[in-house]
């Protein structure tokens, strides 16, 4: 019970940050607009957005958003206009979203090398935390900026030389054999940055390549994602040397590695797979599956889950966006700028 309560508080704090950041950038939004923006931030797919059951992820999120909005109005951070728009009061503290801070850092360090203190100062000026009367938002921004700098160095987006940070400028990056963890983190980070639509195309294209490499003829390989996809993001039809055919239906979730896929999501996909006539199902995510979801997969004879670690193993096996030499691997960054 304590863990559940702690997780709920952590979730509400994230929702609070997202709302304040959103209203800093787009003042005067209706609640339905806030719901829509945060649904994207929390990576809700089309199937989840159409799920109206009381304990669905969508309804739980929207309920939590309503609670946080009420709290923010009560404590004077927000004002709700007569027509229902939420407005951030001028003297409230500034909140910044991770994605906006990340983009700012990459842009800032594109042309020059800066120390961490110089980066902090630039971020405070850019996002306006210096102009508020409270130091709380300055501390929060510095904490976020420091964490992002460390993450971007690990991912290979930035390099650090002594006290100076600078943008890594190259289209290909070399990783020695055995440096698998850093290579995987960079690759999945590049994937995640492209978004869900790119990941759907990427997954269909990768699995088409995999099936061909393993001796099957691929007769259909298509993306079916969209608002009316019925919980299915892709379809691959294959035929083996003996003429046996398979209809493989796909679900994809392009999520940060700390956001797991739930058993409910897997059950929803499996039901859609069976309803659509699939003979096999593959649920692919850049993150990981909750233990309950893994147990559910174990009981299924015709459906599997591929998490971020397994996905990268498949990517490496197919040399997809990678080039292998006797000494190691290079990542072809131009691959992520091309339309699959």
C-alpha positions as CSV (number, residue, x, y, z in Angstrom):
1,X,0.0,0.0,0.0
2,X,2.8,2.4,0.9
3,X,4.5,1.7,-2.5
4,X,1.3,2.3,-4.4
5,X,0.8,5.6,-2.5
6,X,4.4,6.6,-3.3
7,X,4.0,5.8,-6.9
8,X,0.7,7.8,-7.1
9,X,2.4,10.8,-5.5
10,X,5.3,10.5,-7.9
11,X,2.9,10.3,-10.9
12,X,1.0,13.4,-9.7
13,X,4.2,15.3,-9.3
14,X,5.1,14.5,-12.9
15,X,1.7,15.6,-14.0
16,X,2.1,18.8,-12.1
17,X,5.4,19.5,-13.8
18,X,4.0,18.7,-17.2
19,X,0.9,21.0,-16.7
20,X,3.0,24.0,-15.5
21,X,5.5,23.6,-18.4
22,X,2.7,23.3,-20.9
23,X,0.9,26.4,-19.6
24,X,4.2,28.3,-19.6
25,X,4.4,27.7,-23.3
26,X,0.7,27.7,-24.3
27,X,-1.3,29.8,-21.8
28,X,-5.0,29.6,-21.7
29,X,-5.8,26.0,-22.5
30,X,-9.0,24.1,-21.9
31,X,-8.9,20.9,-19.9
32,X,-9.5,18.7,-22.9
33,X,-6.5,20.3,-24.6
34,X,-4.4,19.6,-21.5
35,X,-5.6,16.0,-21.5
36,X,-4.7,15.6,-25.1
37,X,-1.1,17.0,-24.7
38,X,-0.4,14.9,-21.6
39,X,-1.7,11.8,-23.3
40,X,1.1,12.3,-25.7
41,X,3.6,12.9,-22.9
42,X,2.5,9.7,-21.2
43,X,2.7,7.7,-24.5
44,X,-0.9,6.6,-24.7
45,X,-1.6,4.8,-27.9
46,X,-4.7,4.9,-30.1
47,X,-6.1,1.8,-28.5
48,X,-5.6,3.1,-25.0
49,X,-7.3,6.4,-25.9
50,X,-10.4,4.6,-27.1
51,X,-10.6,2.4,-24.0
52,X,-13.3,3.9,-21.8
53,X,-13.4,1.3,-19.0
54,X,-13.2,2.9,-15.6
55,X,-9.7,1.7,-14.7
56,X,-8.2,2.2,-18.2
57,X,-4.9,4.1,-18.4
58,X,-6.7,7.0,-20.1
59,X,-9.3,7.4,-17.5
60,X,-6.8,7.1,-14.6
61,X,-4.6,9.7,-16.2
62,X,-7.4,12.1,-17.0
63,X,-8.7,11.8,-13.5
64,X,-5.3,12.5,-12.0
65,X,-5.0,15.6,-14.3
66,X,-8.3,16.9,-13.0
67,X,-7.1,16.5,-9.4
68,X,-3.8,18.2,-10.0
69,X,-5.6,21.1,-11.9
70,X,-7.9,21.6,-8.9
71,X,-4.9,21.6,-6.5
72,X,-3.1,24.2,-8.6
73,X,-6.1,26.4,-8.7
74,X,-6.6,26.1,-4.9
75,X,-3.0,27.0,-4.1
76,X,-3.1,30.0,-6.4
77,X,-0.7,28.7,-9.1
78,X,-3.4,28.6,-11.8
79,X,-6.4,30.7,-12.6
80,X,-9.5,29.2,-14.3
81,X,-11.3,31.7,-16.5
82,X,-15.1,31.9,-16.8
83,X,-15.0,30.1,-20.1
84,X,-12.9,27.3,-18.6
85,X,-9.4,28.1,-19.7
86,X,-6.5,27.4,-17.3
87,X,-3.9,30.2,-17.0
88,X,-0.6,30.3,-15.2
89,X,-0.4,33.3,-12.9
90,X,2.4,35.6,-13.6
91,X,4.0,35.3,-10.2
92,X,4.0,31.5,-10.2
93,X,7.1,29.5,-10.7
94,X,8.2,28.3,-14.1
95,X,8.2,24.5,-14.9
96,X,10.2,23.1,-17.7
97,X,9.6,19.8,-19.5
98,X,12.4,17.3,-20.0
99,X,12.0,17.3,-23.8
100,X,12.2,21.1,-24.0
101,X,15.3,21.2,-21.9
102,X,16.9,18.4,-23.9
103,X,16.3,20.2,-27.2
104,X,17.6,23.5,-25.7
105,X,20.9,21.8,-24.5
106,X,21.5,20.2,-27.9
107,X,20.9,23.5,-29.6
108,X,23.0,25.5,-27.1
109,X,26.0,23.3,-27.4
110,X,25.9,22.9,-31.2
111,X,28.4,25.7,-31.9
112,X,30.4,26.2,-28.7
113,X,31.7,24.4,-25.6
114,X,30.5,25.6,-22.2
115,X,31.0,24.7,-18.6
116,X,28.2,23.3,-16.5
117,X,27.7,26.6,-14.6
118,X,27.5,28.5,-18.0
119,X,25.0,26.0,-19.2
120,X,22.9,26.5,-16.0
121,X,22.9,30.2,-16.4
122,X,21.9,30.0,-20.1
123,X,19.1,27.6,-19.3
124,X,17.8,29.9,-16.5
125,X,17.8,32.9,-18.8
126,X,16.2,30.9,-21.7
127,X,13.3,29.4,-19.7
128,X,12.8,32.5,-17.5
129,X,13.3,31.0,-14.0
130,X,15.5,34.0,-13.2
131,X,12.6,36.3,-13.6
132,X,10.4,34.6,-10.9
133,X,10.6,35.5,-7.2
134,X,11.1,31.9,-6.0
135,X,14.4,30.0,-6.2
136,X,12.4,26.7,-6.4
137,X,12.2,26.7,-10.1
138,X,15.9,27.6,-10.5
139,X,16.9,24.6,-8.4
140,X,14.5,22.3,-10.3
141,X,15.8,23.4,-13.6
142,X,19.4,23.0,-12.5
143,X,18.7,19.5,-11.3
144,X,17.0,18.5,-14.6
145,X,19.8,20.1,-16.6
146,X,22.5,18.2,-14.7
147,X,20.7,14.9,-15.2
148,X,20.2,15.5,-18.9
149,X,23.8,16.5,-19.4
150,X,24.9,13.2,-17.9
151,X,22.4,11.3,-19.9
152,X,23.4,13.0,-23.2
153,X,27.1,12.2,-22.5
154,X,26.2,8.5,-21.9
155,X,24.1,8.5,-25.1
156,X,27.0,10.0,-27.2
157,X,25.1,13.2,-28.0
158,X,27.5,15.3,-26.0
159,X,31.2,14.9,-25.2
160,X,32.9,16.2,-22.1
161,X,36.5,17.4,-22.1
162,X,37.5,18.5,-18.6
163,X,34.9,21.1,-17.5
164,X,33.6,21.7,-21.0
165,X,30.6,20.1,-22.7
166,X,30.2,20.2,-26.5
167,X,27.9,18.6,-29.1
168,X,29.2,15.5,-30.7
169,X,29.3,16.2,-34.5
170,X,29.4,13.2,-36.7
171,X,27.2,10.9,-38.7
172,X,28.8,7.7,-37.7
173,X,30.1,6.7,-34.2
174,X,32.4,3.9,-33.4
175,X,31.9,1.4,-30.5
176,X,34.4,-1.3,-29.7
177,X,33.3,-4.9,-29.4
178,X,32.0,-5.4,-25.9
179,X,30.7,-1.8,-25.5
180,X,27.2,-3.2,-26.0
181,X,25.4,-1.3,-23.3
182,X,26.4,2.2,-24.4
183,X,25.7,1.3,-28.0
184,X,22.2,0.0,-27.1
185,X,21.4,3.1,-25.1
186,X,22.4,5.4,-27.9
187,X,20.6,3.5,-30.6
188,X,17.3,3.2,-28.6
189,X,17.6,6.9,-27.7
190,X,17.8,7.8,-31.4
191,X,14.8,5.6,-32.1
192,X,12.8,7.2,-29.3
193,X,13.5,10.7,-30.5
194,X,11.9,9.8,-33.9
195,X,8.5,9.1,-32.3
196,X,5.8,6.5,-32.5
197,X,5.0,6.7,-36.2
198,X,8.7,6.3,-37.2
199,X,9.0,3.3,-34.8
200,X,6.0,1.6,-36.4
201,X,7.6,1.8,-39.8
202,X,11.0,0.9,-38.4
203,X,9.6,-2.3,-36.7
204,X,7.7,-3.5,-39.8
205,X,10.8,-2.9,-41.9
206,X,13.2,-4.6,-39.4
207,X,11.0,-7.7,-39.0
208,X,10.5,-7.9,-42.8
209,X,14.3,-8.0,-43.1
210,X,14.6,-10.5,-40.3
211,X,12.1,-12.9,-41.9
212,X,13.8,-12.7,-45.3
213,X,17.2,-13.4,-43.7
214,X,15.7,-16.5,-42.0
215,X,14.5,-18.0,-45.3
216,X,10.9,-16.8,-45.4
217,X,9.2,-15.0,-48.3
218,X,7.4,-11.9,-47.2
219,X,4.3,-11.2,-49.2
220,X,2.9,-8.3,-47.1
221,X,4.7,-5.8,-44.8
222,X,2.6,-2.8,-43.9
223,X,1.9,-0.3,-41.2
224,X,-1.7,-0.1,-40.1
225,X,-1.3,2.3,-37.2
226,X,-3.7,5.2,-36.8
227,X,-6.8,6.3,-34.9
228,X,-8.8,3.4,-36.2
229,X,-6.1,0.7,-36.2
230,X,-8.0,-1.5,-33.7
231,X,-5.0,-2.0,-31.5
232,X,-2.8,-3.3,-34.4
233,X,0.2,-1.2,-35.6
234,X,1.6,-3.5,-38.4
235,X,0.9,-6.6,-40.4
236,X,3.4,-9.0,-42.0
237,X,2.4,-12.0,-44.0
238,X,5.1,-14.7,-44.7
239,X,5.4,-18.0,-46.5
240,X,8.1,-20.7,-45.9
241,X,9.8,-23.0,-48.3
242,X,7.0,-25.6,-47.9
243,X,4.3,-23.1,-48.7
244,X,2.9,-22.6,-45.1
245,X,1.7,-19.1,-44.5
246,X,1.6,-16.9,-41.3
247,X,-0.2,-13.7,-40.6
248,X,1.9,-11.8,-38.0
249,X,0.2,-8.8,-36.4
250,X,2.3,-6.2,-34.5
251,X,1.8,-3.7,-31.7
252,X,4.6,-1.2,-31.0
253,X,5.4,1.1,-28.0
254,X,8.2,3.6,-28.4
255,X,8.8,4.5,-24.7
256,X,11.6,5.6,-22.5
257,X,13.3,2.6,-20.8
258,X,11.8,3.4,-17.4
259,X,8.2,3.2,-18.7
260,X,7.0,-0.4,-18.7
261,X,4.3,-2.1,-20.8
262,X,1.5,-3.4,-18.6
263,X,-0.3,-6.8,-18.6
264,X,-3.5,-4.9,-19.5
265,X,-1.9,-3.6,-22.7
266,X,-0.6,-7.0,-23.7
267,X,-4.1,-8.6,-23.1
268,X,-5.7,-5.8,-25.2
269,X,-3.2,-6.5,-28.0
270,X,-3.7,-10.3,-27.8
271,X,-7.5,-9.8,-28.0
272,X,-7.1,-7.6,-31.1
273,X,-4.7,-10.0,-32.7
274,X,-7.2,-12.9,-32.4
275,X,-10.1,-10.7,-33.5
276,X,-8.1,-9.6,-36.6
277,X,-7.3,-13.2,-37.6
278,X,-3.6,-13.1,-36.8
279,X,-1.8,-16.5,-36.5
280,X,1.1,-14.9,-34.6
281,X,1.4,-11.7,-32.6
282,X,4.5,-9.7,-31.7
283,X,4.5,-6.8,-29.2
284,X,7.6,-4.7,-29.6
285,X,8.7,-2.0,-27.1
286,X,11.9,0.1,-26.6
287,X,11.3,-0.2,-22.9
288,X,10.4,-3.3,-20.9
289,X,7.4,-5.5,-19.9
290,X,6.0,-5.6,-16.4
291,X,6.6,-9.0,-14.7
292,X,2.8,-9.8,-15.0
293,X,2.9,-9.0,-18.7
294,X,5.9,-11.4,-19.1
295,X,4.0,-14.2,-17.2
296,X,1.0,-13.6,-19.6
297,X,3.3,-14.0,-22.6
298,X,4.7,-17.2,-21.2
299,X,1.2,-18.8,-21.2
300,X,0.6,-17.9,-24.9
301,X,1.7,-20.3,-27.7
302,X,1.2,-17.7,-30.5
303,X,2.3,-14.3,-29.1
304,X,5.6,-12.9,-27.9
305,X,7.0,-9.7,-26.4
306,X,10.2,-8.1,-27.6
307,X,11.7,-5.6,-25.1
308,X,14.4,-3.0,-25.7
309,X,17.3,-5.4,-25.0
310,X,15.8,-8.1,-27.3
311,X,15.0,-5.5,-29.9
312,X,18.6,-4.3,-30.0
313,X,19.9,-7.9,-30.3
314,X,17.6,-8.3,-33.4
315,X,18.8,-4.9,-34.7
316,X,22.4,-6.0,-34.4
317,X,21.8,-9.4,-35.9
318,X,20.3,-7.7,-39.0
319,X,22.9,-4.9,-39.0
320,X,20.0,-2.4,-39.1
321,X,21.3,1.1,-39.0
322,X,24.7,-0.4,-37.9
323,X,27.8,-1.4,-39.6
324,X,30.0,-4.2,-38.1
325,X,33.7,-4.3,-38.5
326,X,36.2,-6.7,-36.9
327,X,36.9,-4.0,-34.3
328,X,33.3,-3.1,-33.4
329,X,30.3,-1.2,-34.7
330,X,29.4,2.2,-36.1
331,X,26.0,3.8,-35.9
332,X,24.7,5.4,-39.1
333,X,22.9,8.4,-37.8
334,X,21.7,9.3,-41.3
335,X,19.5,6.2,-41.1
336,X,17.4,8.0,-38.5
337,X,16.9,11.0,-40.8
338,X,15.7,8.9,-43.7
339,X,12.1,7.9,-44.4
340,X,11.7,4.2,-44.0
